[in-house]
Amino acid sequence: MNALTRSATAYWQSSIGKKLIVAVTGAAMVLFLAGHLTGNLLIFAGREAFNDYAQFLHEAGHGALIWVARISLLVTVVLHVIATIQLTRENRAARSEQYQYKTVIQAKKSSLLMIWSGLTILAFIIFHILHFTVKIAGGFSEMMDEPYHTATGESRHDAYGMVIAGFQSSGLNALVVGFYILAMTLLCSHLSHGVGSMFQTLGWRSKKSQDLIRKVSLGYAYVIWAGFISVPLSIFFGFVK
């Protein structure tokens, strides 16, 4: 084991190191969500605008950039989850005996909520990838065989049509939309607390700024929540076709 590996291991094993990893990976995901939402909202601009966006993503860097982004995001999420779980265990073990009963009851409730919300969000991420990337449902394989033709005669993949097919009104899609809303609600509940904690860990929160940061955290979470659920709901109820 060389010096660099030993240093990285020691950093990971320290509480400060894990807190910084949680904060930095959290900040990366906050930025990703804002960017992803901006792209998703182009669905309201129409087929051409949304397909232009999708084509840009898939052709950037000769098609390699989107895979770099996917792998980087996956690594970021895994590091964030592992570091958070380990910190939770360390904090629980560090509690003094005199407060053990009171805090254990509270910790069990918080831990159960964290576990189930975390598993729900993880299940949603996997489903979302299978739904729109692997395309195991929604008749997407047939859509790939019949590419969309633009007004100029250009033939390209109809990402807009895929999203419409994935959320349009049907019995199965009602479950998909419901699951989507549940996952976004749990994610944004985490965001409303996590953004403030991120500022604190990075040393950007003080007594003067903590109230403002709390409001910004809540506001950001509400915007992300409302923005993401607006897409499936608008399609399901026929406002976007």
Long-range contacts (C-beta under 8 A, 24 or more apart in sequence): 12-83, 15-87, 15-90, 18-83, 18-86, 18-87, 19-83, 19-87, 19-201, 20-201, 20-202, 21-79, 21-80, 21-83, 22-80, 22-83, 22-84, 22-87, 22-197, 22-198, 22-201, 23-197, 23-198, 23-201, 23-202, 25-76, 25-77, 25-79, 25-80, 25-83, 26-80, 26-194, 26-195, 26-197, 26-198, 27-198, 27-202, 28-76, 29-73, 29-76, 29-77, 29-80, 30-191, 30-195, 30-198, 30-220, 32-73, 32-76, 33-191, 33-224, 34-224, 37-224, 37-227, 37-228, 40-227, 40-228, 40-231, 41-227, 41-230, 41-231, 43-160, 43-163, 43-231, 43-234, 43-235, 43-240, 44-234, 44-240, 46-160, 47-148, 47-158, 47-160, 47-161, 48-150, 48-151, 50-159, 50-160, 50-163, 51-148, 51-150, 51-156, 51-157, 51-158, 51-159, 51-160, 53-159, 54-157, 54-159, 54-160, 55-156, 55-157, 55-159, 58-157, 77-125, 81-118, 81-122, 88-114, 117-186, 117-189, 117-190, 120-182, 120-183, 120-186, 121-183, 121-186, 121-187, 121-190, 123-183, 124-179, 124-180, 124-182, 124-183, 127-179, 131-166, 131-176, 132-162, 132-163, 132-166, 135-162, 137-166, 137-172, 138-162, 138-165, 138-166, 139-165, 140-165, 140-166, 163-231, 163-235, 164-235, 164-240, 164-241, 167-231, 167-232, 167-235, 167-236, 168-235, 168-236, 168-241, 169-236, 169-237, 169-238, 173-236, 174-236, 176-232, 177-232, 177-233, 177-236, 180-228, 180-229, 180-232, 181-229, 181-232, 181-233, 184-224, 184-225, 184-228, 184-229, 185-225, 187-224, 187-225, 188-221, 188-222, 188-224, 188-225, 189-221, 191-217, 191-220, 191-221, 191-224, 192-217, 192-218, 192-221, 193-217, 195-220, 195-221
